[in-house]
C-alpha cells in the first residue's frame, strides 16, 4: 500500500487535519478545537492525541505515512521546527512544535507559515494548476501572502517573504494606522475590517441616496459587495477604492516576481468576479507589458481545504 500524508492547518479557533494520498486526494478530514489556555500549552498535545486516535480508529500505523506537514501562524524557524509570536494562539514565546508533535505521534513533522501552505495548496491542487511560480493573496481579517517561486516556497531571510499586507499603498495624510506600526498598509484598506472602515469613512461625506449609508444592518464586506452588485453607488465607490489598491499591490508583485498566477483567496474572495475584474483592470494598467502578457489573476478554488493540502505537500518525499 502506498504511503500517505497528514496535513494540519492550525488556526486560532480550530486545527483542521486531513489524511491524504500523495496525489492530493483527501481521504479523511476532521478538526480539533484550538485550546489557547495556559499560553497555548495544550495545542500540540491535542493535535497529536487526535491524530493518534484517528489512526487507531482507522487501524493504521506510522509505517503507512511519510509524515505530518503543518501550517501555523507566527514566525517559524524552518530548520529547528519552532514557532514564536503567534499571538492568536497565545504563543508569544518559542514553541518546539515539530519536536513535540513528533514525540507524541512518532512521525516526522514539517512546518511552514499558514499563508505559505495556502499558497502551496492552491498551486498544487487548485487555481495554480501546478504552475512553478505562484503568488497567493489571502484577504480575511488581515491581508497575507505566500510565494511559490521556481518550484519552492520562498521564505526570505527572516521568514517574512510575501507580506503583501504590509506594502505601503497609501501615503496621504489620511492613511490608516496599521497594527504593524506603519501607516497606509494594504491591510488597513483591503482586509475585511479595512473594507468596512473605508465604507464608513466614505459614507460620512456621501450626499446622495444610498442603501449602504442608510442601512441599519451590521456593515460587512459581504454586504458592501452585495449592495454594489445591486447598483448602490456608494458601495460601488467602496469596491472601486479597495480594488485600486489591490491592483496596485498586485502590480508591484507582478513587476517584481512575474509569477504565472496571482491567486486571491480568503473570505473576501467570495465576492468572485465583482472583486476580480476591477483588480485585473487596474493591474493591467500598472504592470510592465511582458508581465501583462504572462501573469494572470484568479480567485482561489479550494476554500478551507487549501491549508491541509498545502501542509500535506510539505511531507511529500523529495523526488
N, C-alpha and C positions, 0 to 999 in steps of 0.2 A: 504494500500500500504506500502511495506517495505521501511524503511528509507534508504537514500543513503548517499554517501560520496563525499566530494570535495577534490581534490588533487591539490596542487600548487607546481610547480618546478621552483624556481626563479633562473635565470641566468643573466649574465651581459648584454646580448642582448635582451632576451625575458623572460617572465614568461609564462610557459606552464601550462594550467589549464584544469582540467577534472572533469566531474561528473561520478561517478562510483557506481556500486552496491556493496554490502558487500561481494560478492564473486569475486570481482576484474574485473568485466566486465565494460569497458569504454563505456559510453552511449553518452557523448558529450565531445568534445575536441576542445580547441581554445587557442590562445595565445595573449599576450599583450606586446607591446614594453616596455623594461625597460628604464625608463627615469631617468638617473643618475644626471640630472642637480640639482642645489641648494642642494648639499650634499645628493642627493638621496631622498629628502623630498617628492617627488611625487609618489614614487614606490608603497607604501602600498595603498595610495588613489586610484591609477589607477587600482590596482588589485581588491580592494574592490568594486569599481564602476562597473568594468567589470563583477564581479560575480553577483552583484545585478541586472544589466541589463540582463544578461543571464537568471537568474531565472524569471525575469519579462517576458521576451520573451517566455519562456517555460511554463509560467503560473504555476510556482512552488513557494511555500513559505517555510519559515525556518522550519516549523513543519515536513517537509519531509526529513530533514537532521540531521545526528549525529553531524556534524561539519566539519571544514576545517583542513586538515593536510598540512603542508607547509615545504618544504626543501629550505634552503638558504645557501649561502656561509657565512663564518665568524665564530666567536666564539659565542656560544649560551649558555645562561643561561636557562636551560630547565624548571626550576621552575617559573622563572619570565617571560619567553617568550620574552627575549630580544636578540638582535644581536649586535655585535660590531666587528670592524676590518674586515668588508667585503669591502676591498678597491676597488674591481672592480665594486662595487655598489655605491661608494663614501660614504659608511657607516663607517667612521673612528670612530665616536662616537657611544655610545649606542643608539640603536633604540628599542622603545617599540612596536615591531611588533605585537605580539599576542593581546595586549590590543587595539592597534589602529585598527587592522583589525576587531576585534570583534565589536568595536564601530561603524564601517562602515556597517558591514554585519548583526550584531546581532547573529552571530554563534560563538560557541566555536572554538578556534584556538589552534592547537598543532604544535610546531616547532621542527625541527631537522636539522642536518647538511646535505648538499646536497649529500655528499658521502654516508652517512648512509642511506638516503632514497633510493638511487640507490641500495644499498645492500639489503635492505628490499624488494624493488620491484622485484629484481631478485630472492630472496629467496621465495617470496610469489607466484609469477606467472611465473617465468622464469626458468633459468638454475639451480636454487637452489632446485627446486622440493619440496618445503615445508620442507627442512631439518632444524633441530633445531640449527645447527652450520654451519655458512657460513661466509667466508671472501671474500669481494668484492674488487677487484683492478681496478681502473679506470686509463687508460693510455690516456691522452689527452695532452693539453698544459702543464699540470703538471702531477704528479702521486699522486693519492689519494687512500684512502681505508676506508672501513666500516666493522664493525664486528657485526654479529648477533650471539650471543652466548647463548646457552641453552634457546632459545625462546625469547630473549630480545636483544635490541640494547645495545651494550657496549660503554659507553661514556668515562669512565676514570675520574680521579679526576678533570680535567680541560677541559673535552670535547675533548681531543686530542688523544683518543684511535683510533688506525687504521691508523696512519700517516706513512704508509709504504713508502711513497715517500721520507721520511727523515731518513730511515735506512741507515747508512753509509756502502756502499758496496765497495768503492774504497779508500784504504788508501795509495796509491802510491803518489809520489811527483808530479805526473802529474794530480792528481784528480781535477775535475772541481769545481769551486766555485758555491755554491747554494744560491738562494735568501734568504734562511733562515739564512744565515750567516756561515753555516758549509761548509765543502768540502767533495766531494765524495758521496753525497746523491744519492740514486737510481733515483730520479727525474732528476738529471743532465745527466743521461745516457739513461734512458728508456722512458722519455716523448717524444712527437712528436718532440719537439725542441731539446731535448737531442740526439735523434737518428740521426738527421741531423748534429749536432755538431760532433758526433762520426764519421760519414761518411766523413765529410770534413777533419778531423784530420787524419784518416787512409789513405785517398786519397793522402795526402802530401808525404807519404813515399812508396806508392804503385807503383811499377815499371812495372807491366805487363799491357797489354791492358785491358781496362775496359770502358764499356758504361757509367757507373756511374761517373767515373773520367772525361770522355770526354764530358759529357752531357752539352748542353747549356740551358737546361730547369732548372726551379727552382727546387732545390733538396728538396723533401718532404719525409716523412716516407713512404707514399704510393708508391712513385716512387722507393724507395730503395727495398721494398718488391717485387714489380713487376719485377725489374731487377734481383733480387735474384732468382725469380721463372723461369726466362729465362736463368739462369745459369751464370750470371755475377759473377765472383769470388770475386771481391771487395765487391759487395752488399751482397753476401753470408757471407763474413767475418764480415760485419757490423751486420747482423742479428744474427749471432752466438754470437758475442760480447755482444749485448744487452740481448739476451736470457739467456746467462750465468748469468748475474747479476740479471735478473728477477727470474731465477730458484733459485739463492742463496737467494734472499729476501723471496721468497715463501717458501723455506725450513725453514727459521727462523720462519715464521708464522706457518708452519705445525708442527714443533717440539714444538713450544710453546703452540699453541691453539688446535692442532689436529682437525680442522673443517672437516666436511664431504665433503664440497665443497670449493674450491678456484675458484672464478669466475673472469674472466678477461674481462673488458668492456672498454668503451671509444673509441675514434676514431681509435686508433692504432689497436684495437682488430679486425677491419675489415679485417686484414690480415689472420684471421682464423687459419687453421692448420699450415700454414707457421710460425706463431708465437707460437702456442700452442705446437706443437710436440717437438721442441728443448727445450722449457721451461720444459716440462714434463720429458725429458731425464735428464736434469741437476738436476731437483728437486728430481727425484727418486734416483739419485746417492748421494744425500746430506742429506736425511732425515733418521730418526730412522725407523727401519723395521716396527714397528707397525703403524707408520704414512704412510709409503709407501702403506701398505695394506688397509688403511681406509680413506685416504684423496685423493680425485680426483681433477683434474684441468680441467676447461672447459671454453669455450667462452660464454659471455653473449648473451642472445637471444632477449631481449626486446627492444634494441635500445633506442630511445628517450623517450619511454613510461615508462622506469624503474622509473624515478623520480616521475611522477604523481601517479604511482601505489604505490610506497613506501610511498609517502606523504599521500595518502588517507588511507593507512593502519594505520597511526598514529591516525586517527579519529575513528577507529573501537571501539565499546564499549567493555569493558572488559568482558571476558567470565565468 
